[in-house]
Structure formats: C-alpha cells, structure tokens
Amino acid sequence: MARFMNLLTGQGKDDKEILTTLTMLDRNRVPVRMEVENTSIHFNTRLSVKSATVIVAKPLNLKEGLAKGGTVRFKVPASDGKELRMEVITPHFNLTNGNPVFLCKIPTIYAQSNMRGATRFNTSRFNNVAMVLADHPERYRIVDLSTGGCKVFLPNQEAKERFRVGASLHGARIDLGQKASVHLSVVVPRSQRGQAVGCQFEVSKEGTSLKYLQHLLSSLEKAELERYRT
C-alpha cells in the first residue's frame, strides 16, 4: 500500500492535509481501526466524507458507547503515527440502504498521541483474568489488557494502597483461569481513577508467559473483530 502522506501534494495547513487524507481513505476504501474514547471499544471500519462530515460505518452490535459530543480516534494508515480525533455529532444514523453509521465533524488539527503503543482489549466480561501480587492471596480483576499494560479493578482502599502510583511491584502474575499464568518481571502503576488503576508491565522472558499472553490477546482480537463487524 502506497504511503498516503507521500501522495499528498504541498505542505499546507493541517486542516487541508487532513481533508485530503480523509478523502483518500474514502476513495481507496482503506480500513482504519477506530477507538471510542473513554471505553475499551475498538473496531475496524471504513469512512467516507460528504458535506464536511465524516461518515463512519458502525458495527451492528455496537449499541452503547457512542454519544453526541463524544470522541473517537484512529491512527492514519502509513502516516508515521499521525492520529485523528473526531467529535461525534450523530451517534446513530441509517443510510438510505439501511446500513448503520455515525457522523463526525472533520477535525482541523492532528490529535496529540495518547501514548498507547499497543491496542487494548476489553476483558471486563471475564472473571478469571486477574492480577496477583507477590505475598498476597487476593486476585484483582483485570478489565482491559494489552501487550505491555492493563487496567486493574481495585475493590477497596487497601488495594489502592498496594497499587501506589509510580511504585515498582515485583513478583506479580496475571492468572488466565486456573491453568495458565503470565509471570511479570515488574509492574508499575501509572494512574488511578475511581476504582481502577492503569499499570505498565514487563512480561518475564522465562518459561511460557509471553506465549500465553500473545495467545490470549490474539483470541481477544478475533472475538472483538467478530463482535464489532461492520
């Protein structure tokens, strides 16, 4: 696939470049991976541009998460990491052919990177994906997961104290049910919000931990793409 940014003529301002990029994605029917901000919802989709509006194909099973005034974002394919963040103006709309879409404003500037190098997957529906700290029997449910981080549900104040922001935790593991575990060489809590803490981690290079994590993430991705098929 040709690099889109190499096809752009002239430098111009961001808004002109963004409109050109969106038009090319539309014309070439290039799929993008969309994220609904402040959720763990991701899906592959296509978009089109019409009357100063971005029309985004919506998965049939996407019933919640989108709201007027909310935002979605995606990385522009083959653009060296440039991201676009769009405000939702109509969360639910049907085209004349009956296909569901949602409508967004065309952004005028590129989005600041959210610093997520890896795709997160929602694990909140699983009760058996949990983090266990060294020397503590409690299991803390993981509500989303990626190759290098996760969000952990904290049931009480004692748990919040164990996951102090910036403090390195060693000897932790992620249990995947009762038969498999991903051992972590270090876990560093980065932010607490409400009853959840966002953590960065490094997987132990010993044993099968990395293999188990990659297998789980692959399974979650397949399930997510099937669930949110456009």
Buried (B, 14 or more C-beta within 10 A) or exposed (E): EEEBBEEBEEEEEEEEBBBBBBEBBBEEEBBBBBBBBEBBBBBBBBBBBEEEBBBBBBBEEBEEBBEEEBBBBBBBBBBEEBBBBBBBBEBBBEEEEEEBBBBBEBBEEBBEEEEEEEBBBBBEEBEEBBBBBEEEEEBBBBBBBBBBBBBBBBEEEEBBEBBEEEEEBEBBBBBBEEEBBBBBBBBBBEEBEEEBBBBBBEBBEEEEBBEBBEEBBEEBEEEBBEBBEB
